[in-house]
Amino acid sequence: MKYGFEDFVQYLEENSHYRIVQKLIPNTTKKRVAKYSKWAKMRLVCEELGPTFVKFGQILSNRPDLVPLELTFELEKLQDHVPHMSETMAKSVVETELNNKVEHLFAWFEPIPFASASVAQVHKVTLHSGKRIALKIQRPGIYEVIIEDIKVMYRIAHLIERRIPSLKSFDPVGLVKNFEASILKELDFIHESINVQRFYNNLAKDNSLEQFARAPKVYQEFTTSKVLALEFISGIKIDKIEELKSHDIDIKVTARRLAISFFKQIFEYGFFHADPHPGNLLVLPNNHIGYLDFGMMGSMLPRDILIFGKLFIAISNKDVKKLIRVLQQLSNNAAILNRRDLELDINEFIEKYYVRDVHKNEMSTILMELKDIIIAHGLKVPTYFFLFARALVTIEGVLDKLDPNLEQFEMVKPYLRNSVSKRYHPITMGMKIVNSIVELTDYIDEFPMDLKNAIRKINSGQIKVDLTHKGIDPMVHTLQRITKQLIAAFIMVALIIGASLFIIFEISPLWKGISILGMASFALAVTLGFGMVTNIKKGDYDY
């Protein structure tokens, strides 16, 4: 009521229920909050309700498929406004968790935290070795507060499902359940320490010349579920443009290195920082980029990386049909109800993309526009899609302040091509073929027993078979195509093995010391391979 009770009153008015509710809101309140939009009021309500609702709002800001875009922009501004806990209380948590006195554990414990939020605060600490670390300490009792708040959320979600049928399709209870799992992970600092270590290891294993990122080291001996000890990294906040310039740092080089480090996380490591706002990014000496706060991370399977690689390549090549196939893969091969309309929408999207100048460099804009098309045609967008898109929106905002002319899409193309080419590398393809043959051989061994068991169940009446000839022709066509591909694969493998033997044992006739029969076998195997790839790309479609 403090912020107008606006949306609920409007809903009740539209449904002619409880008109008296609107009279409960004083005129002074209406005047006081009139300067805020209804979306800003929702953000203010979340901030006042405390840490659970702040976190919930932040997670909802990643779901533009569920809430209006204007609201997602407001929810991204959510901040924790809480005073820091006392030095005595902070030390008490540390001593309880680490089973030792602070004076014995550390040479110096900074009494005032340099960062504070509703869930935890961070103190500078010096080890007896002289090494400085950042000690993140969880507020006592916060777990119990969040558990109680989640119970309230469940009650509200159940009420929404019963009373507002139009919102039931958004699965409010399921949304709270996902949030519960997410925030309970965040309350466990062991989970965050694993994120940091995983990110740190990815950077340590990258020996390329374009590795410009840095992550803090985890001090496991001082880390528990409520205390997290990380190496203290000192640098300049990436949005402090004038300060960067005063230290002779080339901000265009910084922008380029930030973009490279982020694209590497997505398309090479498959594990990326999902909240790269300026507060979590530092510029270090030698123009390196330091990452902080690893509570929100994104993970992508090799299959997902490949899909996004093919998606952006299809857009750059203006390949409508390829893009449709990729969107289907992104939606777990969901059925397309009206392919013709989808082709028209995709074609319109690509043509508009190639003639506009505004947002042309922004990959996030591409993803969000594609999201609208996907949802409009009844396809399902995976949850990680929005986390990826939101991270891109955030990083692009930082890059735009550093270098508005940075060609982001051109920079990412080599990583996109590499993610696709790794999939179709001859060695990778060969290993897949060998693995498929091994699996097929294993299945052939098991098939007689499976068949015998099935026949026994049919004879004993445990299985009843009711065959209806309805749409079986496409399935038969698919089975025939798969059979042909398997036969071709067997022949190709046989030719490769035979060719290798011809060349190794120098079977005549020879040409410059190489067996002509071996070269011919290799050539035939390559031809068969190209034929198989073409057939696989074509799929079951007739176009």
C-alpha positions in Angstrom: 0.0 0.0 0.0 3.0 2.3 0.6 3.7 2.2 -3.1 0.1 2.5 -4.3 -1.1 -1.1 -4.5 -1.6 -0.2 -8.1 -1.6 -3.4 -10.2 -3.7 -5.4 -7.7 -6.3 -2.6 -7.4 -6.4 -2.4 -11.2 -6.9 -6.1 -11.5 -9.7 -6.0 -9.0 -11.4 -3.1 -10.8 -11.2 -4.9 -14.1 -12.9 -7.9 -12.6 -15.5 -5.8 -10.6 -14.3 -7.3 -7.2 -13.7 -5.5 -3.9 -13.9 -1.9 -5.2 -13.5 -0.8 -1.5 -9.8 -1.9 -1.7 -8.8 1.2 -3.7 -10.2 3.4 -0.9 -7.6 2.0 1.4 -4.8 3.9 -0.3 -4.4 7.4 1.1 -4.3 10.3 -1.4 -0.9 11.4 0.2 0.5 8.0 -0.8 -0.8 8.4 -4.3 0.8 11.8 -4.7 4.1 10.7 -3.1 4.6 7.7 -5.5 3.2 9.4 -8.6 6.7 10.3 -9.8 7.6 6.5 -10.1 6.5 4.3 -13.0 4.6 1.1 -11.9 7.7 -0.9 -12.8 9.9 1.3 -10.5 7.3 0.8 -7.7 7.7 -3.0 -8.1 11.5 -2.6 -7.8 11.2 -0.4 -4.6 8.8 -3.0 -3.1 11.3 -5.8 -3.7 14.1 -3.7 -2.1 12.1 -3.0 1.0 10.9 -6.6 1.3 14.6 -7.7 1.8 17.3 -10.0 0.4 15.1 -12.9 -0.8 12.9 -10.6 -2.9 15.9 -8.7 -4.2 17.4 -11.9 -5.4 14.1 -13.1 -6.8 13.8 -9.8 -8.7 17.4 -10.1 -10.1 16.6 -13.6 -11.3 13.3 -12.4 -12.9 15.4 -9.8 -14.8 16.9 -12.7 -16.7 13.4 -13.8 -17.9 12.0 -11.4 -20.5 9.8 -14.2 -21.7 7.9 -14.0 -18.3 7.9 -10.4 -17.4 7.6 -7.1 -19.5 10.9 -5.8 -20.8 10.4 -2.5 -19.0 10.2 -4.4 -15.7 13.4 -6.4 -16.5 15.3 -3.1 -16.9 14.0 -1.9 -13.5 14.8 -5.2 -11.8 18.4 -5.0 -13.0 18.8 -1.9 -10.9 17.9 -3.7 -7.6 20.3 -2.9 -4.8 20.7 -4.1 -1.2 20.3 -1.2 1.2 21.4 -2.6 4.6 23.9 -1.4 7.2 27.0 -3.6 7.6 27.2 -5.9 10.7 29.5 -5.0 13.5 33.1 -6.1 13.7 32.3 -8.3 16.7 29.5 -10.1 14.9 31.7 -10.7 11.8 34.5 -12.0 13.8 32.1 -14.3 15.7 30.9 -15.9 12.4 34.5 -16.4 11.3 35.6 -18.0 14.6 32.6 -20.3 14.7 33.2 -21.5 11.1 37.0 -21.8 11.3 37.2 -23.1 14.9 39.9 -20.6 15.9 40.4 -17.1 17.1 40.7 -14.4 14.5 44.0 -13.2 16.0 45.5 -16.7 15.5 44.1 -17.1 12.0 45.1 -13.7 10.6 47.8 -11.0 11.1 45.2 -8.3 10.5 41.4 -8.1 10.2 40.1 -4.9 8.7 37.2 -3.9 11.0 35.1 -2.0 8.4 34.0 -4.1 5.4 34.8 -2.6 1.9 31.7 -4.2 0.4 28.4 -5.0 2.1 25.1 -6.6 1.0 22.1 -8.2 2.6 23.5 -11.7 2.4 27.2 -11.1 3.2 29.9 -8.5 3.6 33.6 -8.6 2.6 36.6 -7.6 4.8 40.2 -7.1 3.8 42.4 -9.6 5.8 46.1 -10.1 5.9 47.6 -13.6 6.5 50.6 -14.2 8.7 52.6 -14.7 5.4 51.8 -11.1 4.5 49.4 -12.1 1.7 46.2 -10.0 1.5 42.9 -11.8 1.0 39.2 -10.8 0.7 37.1 -12.6 3.3 33.4 -12.9 2.5 31.3 -13.4 5.6 27.7 -14.5 5.6 25.2 -12.6 7.9 24.1 -14.8 10.8 20.4 -15.8 10.6 20.1 -14.9 6.9 19.4 -18.5 6.0 16.4 -18.7 8.3 15.0 -15.4 6.9 15.3 -16.6 3.3 13.6 -19.9 4.1 10.6 -18.1 5.7 10.4 -15.7 2.7 10.4 -18.6 0.3 7.5 -20.1 2.2 5.6 -16.8 1.7 6.5 -17.0 -2.0 5.0 -20.5 -2.3 1.8 -19.3 -0.7 1.6 -16.3 -3.2 2.4 -18.6 -6.1 -0.3 -21.1 -5.2 -2.8 -18.2 -4.7 -1.9 -16.8 -8.2 -2.4 -20.1 -9.9 -5.9 -20.5 -8.3 -7.1 -16.9 -8.6 -5.5 -15.5 -11.8 -5.8 -18.3 -14.4 -4.2 -16.1 -17.1 -0.9 -16.4 -15.2 -1.0 -20.2 -14.6 0.8 -20.9 -17.9 3.9 -19.2 -16.5 4.1 -21.8 -13.8 4.5 -19.5 -10.7 5.1 -22.4 -8.3 7.8 -23.9 -10.7 9.4 -20.5 -10.9 9.6 -20.2 -7.0 11.0 -23.8 -6.9 13.8 -22.9 -9.4 14.5 -19.8 -7.4 14.7 -21.7 -4.2 17.3 -24.1 -5.7 19.3 -21.1 -7.0 19.4 -19.0 -3.8 20.2 -22.0 -1.5 23.2 -22.7 -3.8 24.2 -19.0 -3.4 24.0 -19.2 0.3 26.5 -22.1 0.3 29.9 -20.5 -0.2 31.5 -23.8 -1.0 29.4 -23.8 -4.2 30.7 -20.3 -5.0 34.3 -21.4 -4.3 33.9 -24.2 -6.8 32.8 -21.7 -9.4 35.8 -19.5 -8.7 38.2 -22.5 -8.9 36.7 -23.7 -12.1 36.9 -20.2 -13.7 40.5 -19.9 -12.4 41.5 -23.3 -13.8 40.0 -22.4 -17.3 42.2 -19.3 -17.4 45.3 -21.1 -16.1 45.0 -23.8 -18.8 44.7 -21.2 -21.6 48.2 -20.6 -22.9 47.2 -18.6 -25.9 48.5 -15.1 -26.6 44.9 -13.7 -26.2 44.5 -14.7 -22.6 44.0 -11.4 -20.8 41.7 -12.3 -17.9 42.5 -13.0 -14.3 40.5 -14.6 -11.5 41.3 -14.7 -7.7 42.8 -17.8 -6.1 40.7 -19.6 -3.5 42.1 -20.2 -0.1 40.4 -23.5 0.8 41.8 -23.6 4.4 39.8 -20.5 5.2 36.6 -21.4 3.2 33.4 -23.0 4.6 29.8 -22.8 3.7 29.5 -19.4 5.4 33.0 -17.9 4.9 34.8 -17.5 1.6 38.5 -16.6 1.3 39.8 -15.3 -2.0 43.0 -13.6 -3.2 42.6 -9.8 -3.0 42.8 -8.4 -6.5 43.5 -4.7 -6.7 42.7 -2.6 -9.8 40.6 0.2 -11.2 36.8 -0.2 -11.8 36.3 -0.6 -15.5 33.7 2.2 -15.7 36.1 4.8 -14.2 37.1 6.1 -17.6 38.9 9.2 -16.5 40.9 7.4 -13.8 41.9 4.8 -16.4 43.1 7.5 -18.8 45.0 9.2 -16.0 47.0 5.9 -15.5 47.8 5.9 -19.3 45.5 2.9 -20.0 44.2 2.6 -23.5 40.5 2.1 -23.0 40.1 0.8 -26.6 42.6 -1.9 -25.9 40.8 -2.6 -22.7 37.5 -3.0 -24.6 39.0 -5.4 -27.1 40.5 -7.5 -24.4 37.3 -7.6 -22.4 35.4 -8.8 -25.4 37.9 -11.4 -26.3 38.0 -12.8 -22.7 34.2 -13.0 -22.6 33.9 -14.7 -26.0 36.5 -17.2 -24.9 34.5 -18.0 -21.8 31.4 -18.8 -23.9 32.8 -20.5 -27.0 36.0 -22.1 -25.7 35.5 -22.8 -22.0 31.7 -23.3 -21.9 31.6 -21.6 -18.5 31.1 -17.9 -18.3 30.6 -15.0 -15.8 26.8 -14.3 -16.0 26.9 -11.0 -14.2 29.8 -8.9 -15.8 28.6 -5.5 -14.7 31.2 -2.7 -14.0 31.2 -3.5 -10.3 32.5 -7.0 -11.0 35.2 -5.9 -13.5 38.6 -4.4 -12.8 41.4 -3.2 -15.1 44.7 -4.5 -13.8 48.3 -3.7 -14.8 49.2 -4.5 -18.4 45.6 -4.0 -19.4 44.5 -7.3 -18.0 40.9 -7.8 -16.9 40.1 -9.0 -13.4 36.7 -10.7 -12.6 35.0 -10.6 -9.2 31.8 -12.1 -7.6 31.2 -15.6 -9.0 27.8 -16.2 -7.5 26.0 -16.1 -10.8 27.7 -18.2 -13.5 26.5 -19.7 -16.8 27.4 -23.2 -18.1 27.0 -24.5 -21.7 27.4 -28.0 -23.0 29.5 -28.5 -26.2 26.2 -29.1 -28.0 24.9 -25.7 -26.9 28.1 -24.0 -27.9 27.9 -25.6 -31.3 24.2 -24.5 -31.7 25.1 -20.9 -31.0 28.1 -21.0 -33.3 25.9 -22.3 -36.1 23.2 -19.8 -35.3 25.4 -16.7 -35.7 27.1 -18.2 -38.8 23.7 -18.8 -40.4 22.7 -15.2 -39.7 26.0 -13.9 -41.2 25.5 -16.1 -44.3 21.8 -15.1 -44.6 20.9 -18.8 -44.7 17.2 -18.9 -43.7 16.8 -22.7 -43.9 19.9 -23.4 -41.9 18.8 -20.9 -39.3 15.4 -22.7 -38.9 17.2 -26.0 -38.4 19.4 -24.4 -35.7 16.4 -22.9 -34.0 14.7 -26.3 -33.9 17.9 -27.8 -32.3 17.8 -24.9 -29.8 14.2 -25.8 -28.9 15.1 -29.6 -28.5 13.6 -30.4 -32.0 10.1 -29.1 -31.1 7.6 -29.4 -34.0 7.1 -26.4 -36.2 3.3 -25.8 -36.7 3.6 -23.4 -39.7 7.0 -23.7 -41.4 6.1 -21.2 -44.2 5.2 -18.4 -41.7 8.4 -19.1 -39.7 10.5 -18.9 -42.9 8.9 -15.5 -43.7 9.6 -14.2 -40.2 13.2 -15.4 -40.2 13.8 -14.0 -43.7 12.3 -10.6 -42.6 14.5 -10.6 -39.5 17.7 -11.3 -41.5 17.0 -8.7 -44.2 16.3 -6.0 -41.5 19.5 -7.0 -39.7 21.6 -6.4 -42.8 20.2 -3.0 -43.7 20.2 -1.4 -40.2 23.0 0.4 -38.5 21.5 0.7 -35.0 22.3 -2.3 -32.8 24.0 -4.1 -35.6 27.0 -5.0 -33.4 24.9 -6.2 -30.5 24.6 -10.0 -30.4 22.2 -9.7 -27.5 19.7 -7.7 -29.7 19.9 -10.6 -32.2 19.1 -13.2 -29.5 16.2 -11.2 -28.1 14.6 -10.6 -31.5 15.0 -14.3 -32.3 13.5 -15.1 -28.9 10.3 -13.3 -29.9 10.1 -15.2 -33.2 10.7 -18.6 -31.4 8.0 -17.9 -28.8 5.5 -16.6 -31.4 5.8 -19.9 -33.3 5.3 -22.1 -30.2 8.9 -23.2 -29.8 10.5 -23.4 -26.4 13.5 -21.4 -25.4 15.9 -23.1 -22.9 16.6 -21.2 -19.6 20.3 -20.8 -20.3 19.4 -18.8 -23.4 18.2 -15.9 -21.3 21.2 -16.0 -18.9 23.5 -15.9 -22.0 21.5 -13.0 -23.5 21.5 -11.0 -20.3 25.2 -11.5 -19.8 25.7 -10.2 -23.4 23.5 -7.2 -22.7 25.6 -6.3 -19.6 29.0 -6.8 -21.3 27.9 -4.8 -24.4 26.9 -1.9 -22.2 30.4 -1.9 -20.7 32.0 -2.2 -24.1 29.9 0.6 -25.5 31.2 3.0 -22.9 34.8 2.0 -23.5 34.7 1.9 -27.3 31.4 2.6 -29.1 32.9 1.7 -32.5 34.2 -1.8 -31.5 33.1 -4.4 -34.1 31.9 -7.0 -31.6 30.3 -9.3 -34.2 33.4 -9.3 -36.4 35.6 -10.1 -33.3 33.4 -13.1 -32.3 33.3 -14.7 -35.8 36.7 -16.6 -35.4 35.4 -18.2 -32.2 32.1 -19.1 -33.8 33.8 -20.8 -36.8 36.2 -22.6 -34.4 33.4 -23.9 -32.3 31.8 -25.4 -35.4 35.0 -26.6 -37.1 36.1 -28.5 -33.9 32.9 -30.6 -34.3 33.6 -31.6 -37.9 37.4 -32.1 -37.5 38.4 -35.4 -39.3 39.8 -36.9 -36.1 36.6 -36.0 -34.2 34.4 -37.4 -36.9 36.5 -40.6 -37.1 36.3 -41.2 -33.4 32.5 -40.7 -33.5 32.3 -43.3 -36.3 34.4 -45.8 -34.4 32.4 -45.2 -31.2 29.2 -45.7 -33.2 30.5 -49.0 -34.6 31.5 -50.2 -31.1 28.1 -49.3 -29.7 26.3 -51.0 -32.7 28.5 -54.1 -32.1 27.5 -54.1 -28.4 23.9 -53.8 -29.3 24.0 -56.6 -31.8 25.3 -58.9 -29.0 22.4 -57.8 -26.8 19.7 -57.8 -29.5 18.9 -61.6 -29.5 18.4 -61.6 -25.7 16.2 -58.4 -25.9 14.2 -60.0 -28.7 13.7 -63.2 -26.8 12.5 -61.3 -23.7 10.1 -59.3 -25.8 8.6 -62.5 -27.4 8.2 -64.1 -23.9 6.3 -61.0 -22.7 4.1 -61.1 -25.9 3.4 -64.8 -25.4 2.5 -64.4 -21.7 0.1 -61.6 -22.6 2.2 -58.9 -20.8 2.4 -56.9 -24.0 -0.5 -56.1 -26.3 0.3 -54.8 -29.8 -2.2 -52.6 -31.6 -0.8 -51.4 -34.9 -2.5 -48.5 -36.7 -1.2 -47.4 -40.1 -1.2 -43.6 -39.5 1.6 -41.4 -40.8 4.1 -44.4 -40.8 5.5 -43.6 -44.3 7.8 -40.7 -43.0 9.1 -43.0 -40.3 9.8 -45.8 -42.9 11.6 -43.2 -45.1 13.7 -42.1 -42.1 14.7 -45.7 -41.2 15.7 -46.4 -44.8 17.8 -43.3 -44.8 19.5 -44.2 -41.5 20.2 -47.7 -42.8 21.8 -46.4 -45.9 24.0 -44.0 -43.9 25.1 -46.9 -41.6 26.0 -49.0 -44.6 27.9 -46.1 -46.1 29.7 -45.6 -42.8 30.8 -49.2 -42.6 32.1 -49.1 -46.2 33.9 -45.8 -45.5 35.7 -47.2 -42.5 36.6 -50.4 -44.4 38.0 -48.3 -47.2 40.1 -46.1 -44.8 41.5 -49.2 -43.0 42.2 -50.9 -46.3 43.9 -47.8 -47.7 46.1 -47.5 -44.6 47.2 -51.1 -45.0 47.9 -50.7 -48.8 50.1 -47.6 -48.0 51.9 -49.1 -45.0 52.8 -52.3 -46.8 53.5 -50.5 -50.1 51.2 -52.7 -52.2 51.9 -52.1 -55.9 51.3 -50.4 -58.3 53.2 -47.5 -56.7 53.4 -43.8 -57.5 56.3 -41.9 -55.9 56.5 -44.7 -53.3 52.8 -44.5 -52.4 50.3 -47.3 -53.2 47.9 -46.1 -55.9 45.2 -48.5 -54.5 45.6 -46.9 -51.1 45.2 -43.4 -52.5 42.2 -44.5 -54.6 40.6 -46.0 -51.5 41.2 -42.8 -49.5 39.6 -40.8 -52.3 36.6 -43.1 -52.4 36.2 -42.9 -48.6 36.3 -39.0 -48.8 33.7 -39.0 -51.5 31.5 -41.3 -49.4 32.1 -39.0 -46.4 31.0 -35.9 -48.3 27.9 -37.7 -49.5 27.0 -38.7 -45.9 27.5 -35.1 -44.6 25.3 -33.7 -47.3 22.6 -36.4 -46.6 22.8 -35.6 -42.8 22.5 -31.9 -43.4 19.5 -32.4 -45.6 17.7 -34.4 -42.9 14.1 -35.5 -43.5 13.1 -32.4 -45.3 12.3 -32.3 -49.0 13.5 -28.7 -49.7 
